[in-house]
Amino acid sequence: MFNSATISPRIVEALYCEALLLADEVRQAFALPPGGEAAPESDQTGAACGPVGPGRLALSSEGLRTSTRMMHAIAWLLNHRAYFLGEIDHVQLCRNGRLSPTLRHSEKGQLRPDVVDLVQATQRFYDRLLRLEGCWGLYDKAEPSAIERLRRGIEGRLAG
């Protein structure tokens, strides 16, 4: 199982609170102005970008990636909270409570420096969770499931 000295409900709760604050910052940074219309902005070259300009597209794409990263982190923490509360068992946690290492990727090319800093903060937070997950040893190191082997095969074919 795991060493109870290295994992506790308090750690998970503190990380959960931190994740919620970070997710709220992400929401604010990537939200459209009131009214739903994208305000003209300028990209790094100083050229104005309309609602669908390259600056807006980069911001929207990175917003989706960053929001997804944070939602996965929050889901991971919620699964662990449920485990500590006895709402799910170890098997359910192992089946549903894993982080994807592929959510760390980002393309920050045309973003403002403050947004880049926020994206990097979410990546550092997610990396912390990945390290914790690896150190805690909550999951069996057994042979991957048939679905996991199939997913890896598909990813390998798409990457190659």
C-alpha positions as a Markdown table, in Angstrom:
| # | Residue | x | y | z |
|---|---|---|---|---|
| 1 | Met | 0.0 | 0.0 | 0.0 |
| 2 | Phe | 1.6 | 3.3 | 1.0 |
| 3 | Asn | 3.6 | 4.7 | 3.9 |
| 4 | Ser | 1.2 | 6.7 | 6.0 |
| 5 | Ala | 4.0 | 9.0 | 7.1 |
| 6 | Thr | 4.3 | 10.4 | 3.5 |
| 7 | Ile | 0.6 | 10.8 | 2.7 |
| 8 | Ser | -2.1 | 12.3 | 4.7 |
| 9 | Pro | -5.5 | 13.9 | 4.3 |
| 10 | Arg | -4.0 | 17.2 | 5.4 |
| 11 | Ile | -1.5 | 17.2 | 2.6 |
| 12 | Val | -4.3 | 16.4 | 0.1 |
| 13 | Glu | -6.5 | 19.1 | 1.6 |
| 14 | Ala | -3.8 | 21.7 | 1.4 |
| 15 | Leu | -3.0 | 20.8 | -2.2 |
| 16 | Tyr | -6.7 | 20.9 | -3.0 |
| 17 | Cys | -7.1 | 24.4 | -1.6 |
| 18 | Glu | -4.0 | 25.5 | -3.6 |
| 19 | Ala | -5.4 | 23.9 | -6.7 |
| 20 | Leu | -8.7 | 25.8 | -6.4 |
| 21 | Leu | -6.9 | 29.1 | -6.0 |
| 22 | Leu | -4.7 | 28.4 | -9.0 |
| 23 | Ala | -7.7 | 27.3 | -11.1 |
| 24 | Asp | -9.5 | 30.5 | -10.2 |
| 25 | Glu | -6.4 | 32.5 | -11.4 |
| 26 | Val | -6.4 | 30.5 | -14.6 |
| 27 | Arg | -10.1 | 31.2 | -15.1 |
| 28 | Gln | -9.6 | 35.0 | -14.6 |
| 29 | Ala | -6.5 | 35.1 | -16.9 |
| 30 | Phe | -8.2 | 33.3 | -19.8 |
| 31 | Ala | -11.8 | 34.6 | -19.5 |
| 32 | Leu | -13.3 | 36.8 | -22.2 |
| 33 | Pro | -14.2 | 40.3 | -21.2 |
| 34 | Pro | -17.9 | 40.8 | -20.1 |
| 35 | Gly | -20.3 | 40.5 | -23.1 |
| 36 | Gly | -18.4 | 37.5 | -24.6 |
| 37 | Glu | -16.7 | 39.6 | -27.2 |
| 38 | Ala | -12.9 | 39.3 | -27.4 |
| 39 | Ala | -11.5 | 42.7 | -27.0 |
| 40 | Pro | -8.8 | 43.8 | -29.4 |
| 41 | Glu | -5.4 | 43.0 | -28.0 |
| 42 | Ser | -1.9 | 43.2 | -29.4 |
| 43 | Asp | 0.4 | 40.3 | -29.9 |
| 44 | Gln | 4.1 | 40.4 | -29.1 |
| 45 | Thr | 4.8 | 42.2 | -32.3 |
| 46 | Gly | 2.5 | 45.0 | -31.2 |
| 47 | Ala | 0.0 | 44.4 | -34.0 |
| 48 | Ala | -3.6 | 44.5 | -33.1 |
| 49 | Cys | -5.4 | 41.1 | -33.0 |
| 50 | Gly | -9.1 | 40.9 | -33.6 |
| 51 | Pro | -11.4 | 38.4 | -32.0 |
| 52 | Val | -9.8 | 35.5 | -34.1 |
| 53 | Gly | -6.3 | 36.9 | -34.5 |
| 54 | Pro | -3.2 | 35.0 | -33.8 |
| 55 | Gly | -2.9 | 36.4 | -30.3 |
| 56 | Arg | -6.5 | 35.5 | -29.4 |
| 57 | Leu | -6.0 | 32.0 | -30.9 |
| 58 | Ala | -2.8 | 31.4 | -28.9 |
| 59 | Leu | -4.5 | 32.7 | -25.7 |
| 60 | Ser | -7.6 | 30.4 | -26.3 |
| 61 | Ser | -5.5 | 27.4 | -27.0 |
| 62 | Glu | -3.3 | 27.8 | -24.0 |
| 63 | Gly | -6.3 | 28.6 | -21.9 |
| 64 | Leu | -7.8 | 25.3 | -22.9 |
| 65 | Arg | -4.6 | 23.4 | -22.1 |
| 66 | Thr | -4.0 | 25.1 | -18.8 |
| 67 | Ser | -7.6 | 24.7 | -17.7 |
| 68 | Thr | -7.6 | 21.0 | -18.6 |
| 69 | Arg | -4.3 | 20.5 | -16.6 |
| 70 | Met | -5.9 | 22.2 | -13.6 |
| 71 | Met | -9.2 | 20.2 | -13.8 |
| 72 | His | -7.2 | 16.9 | -14.0 |
| 73 | Ala | -5.2 | 18.0 | -10.9 |
| 74 | Ile | -8.4 | 18.9 | -9.0 |
| 75 | Ala | -10.0 | 15.6 | -10.1 |
| 76 | Trp | -6.9 | 13.7 | -8.8 |
| 77 | Leu | -7.1 | 15.5 | -5.5 |
| 78 | Leu | -10.9 | 14.9 | -5.2 |
| 79 | Asn | -10.3 | 11.2 | -5.8 |
| 80 | His | -7.8 | 11.1 | -3.0 |
| 81 | Arg | -10.0 | 13.1 | -0.7 |
| 82 | Ala | -12.8 | 10.6 | -1.4 |
| 83 | Tyr | -10.4 | 7.7 | -0.6 |
| 84 | Phe | -9.4 | 9.2 | 2.7 |
| 85 | Leu | -13.1 | 9.8 | 3.6 |
| 86 | Gly | -13.8 | 6.1 | 2.8 |
| 87 | Glu | -16.1 | 7.1 | -0.1 |
| 88 | Ile | -14.1 | 5.0 | -2.6 |
| 89 | Asp | -11.8 | 2.0 | -2.0 |
| 90 | His | -8.2 | 1.4 | -3.1 |
| 91 | Val | -9.3 | -0.4 | -6.3 |
| 92 | Gln | -11.4 | 2.5 | -7.3 |
| 93 | Leu | -8.6 | 4.9 | -6.5 |
| 94 | Cys | -6.2 | 2.9 | -8.6 |
| 95 | Arg | -8.6 | 2.7 | -11.5 |
| 96 | Asn | -9.7 | 6.4 | -11.5 |
| 97 | Gly | -7.1 | 8.3 | -9.6 |
| 98 | Arg | -4.1 | 8.6 | -11.8 |
| 99 | Leu | -2.6 | 11.7 | -13.4 |
| 100 | Ser | -1.6 | 11.8 | -17.1 |
| 101 | Pro | 2.0 | 12.8 | -17.7 |
| 102 | Thr | 1.1 | 14.2 | -21.1 |
| 103 | Leu | -0.7 | 17.2 | -19.7 |
| 104 | Arg | 2.5 | 19.1 | -18.9 |
| 105 | His | 3.0 | 20.3 | -22.5 |
| 106 | Ser | 2.4 | 24.0 | -23.3 |
| 107 | Glu | 3.1 | 26.5 | -26.1 |
| 108 | Lys | 3.6 | 29.9 | -24.6 |
| 109 | Gly | 5.0 | 31.6 | -27.7 |
| 110 | Gln | 2.6 | 34.6 | -28.1 |
| 111 | Leu | 1.4 | 35.1 | -24.6 |
| 112 | Arg | 1.9 | 38.0 | -22.2 |
| 113 | Pro | 4.6 | 37.5 | -19.6 |
| 114 | Asp | 2.0 | 37.4 | -16.7 |
| 115 | Val | 0.1 | 34.7 | -18.5 |
| 116 | Val | 3.3 | 32.7 | -19.2 |
| 117 | Asp | 4.1 | 32.9 | -15.5 |
| 118 | Leu | 0.6 | 31.6 | -14.6 |
| 119 | Val | 0.9 | 28.7 | -17.1 |
| 120 | Gln | 4.3 | 27.8 | -15.7 |
| 121 | Ala | 2.9 | 27.9 | -12.1 |
| 122 | Thr | 0.2 | 25.4 | -13.2 |
| 123 | Gln | 2.9 | 23.2 | -14.8 |
| 124 | Arg | 5.0 | 23.3 | -11.6 |
| 125 | Phe | 1.9 | 22.4 | -9.5 |
| 126 | Tyr | 1.0 | 19.5 | -11.8 |
| 127 | Asp | 4.6 | 18.3 | -11.8 |
| 128 | Arg | 4.5 | 18.3 | -7.9 |
| 129 | Leu | 1.4 | 16.1 | -8.1 |
| 130 | Leu | 3.1 | 13.7 | -10.5 |
| 131 | Arg | 6.1 | 13.5 | -8.2 |
| 132 | Leu | 3.9 | 12.8 | -5.2 |
| 133 | Glu | 2.0 | 10.2 | -7.1 |
| 134 | Gly | 5.2 | 8.5 | -8.0 |
| 135 | Cys | 6.6 | 8.6 | -4.5 |
| 136 | Trp | 3.5 | 7.6 | -2.6 |
| 137 | Gly | 3.3 | 4.2 | -4.4 |
| 138 | Leu | -0.5 | 4.0 | -4.2 |
| 139 | Tyr | -0.8 | 2.1 | -7.4 |
| 140 | Asp | 0.2 | -1.4 | -8.2 |
| 141 | Lys | 3.2 | -1.8 | -10.5 |
| 142 | Ala | 1.5 | -4.7 | -12.1 |
| 143 | Glu | 1.1 | -5.3 | -15.9 |
| 144 | Pro | -0.9 | -2.5 | -17.6 |
| 145 | Ser | -4.5 | -3.3 | -18.4 |
| 146 | Ala | -5.6 | -4.2 | -21.9 |
| 147 | Ile | -7.0 | -0.8 | -22.4 |
| 148 | Glu | -3.8 | 0.9 | -21.2 |
| 149 | Arg | -1.7 | -1.3 | -23.6 |
| 150 | Leu | -4.1 | -0.4 | -26.5 |
| 151 | Arg | -3.9 | 3.3 | -25.6 |
| 152 | Arg | -0.1 | 3.1 | -25.6 |
| 153 | Gly | 0.0 | 1.3 | -28.9 |
| 154 | Ile | -2.2 | 3.9 | -30.5 |
| 155 | Glu | -0.1 | 6.8 | -29.1 |
| 156 | Gly | 3.0 | 5.1 | -30.4 |
| 157 | Arg | 1.6 | 4.7 | -33.9 |
| 158 | Leu | 0.4 | 8.4 | -33.9 |
| 159 | Ala | 3.8 | 9.6 | -32.6 |
| 160 | Gly | 5.8 | 7.5 | -35.1 |
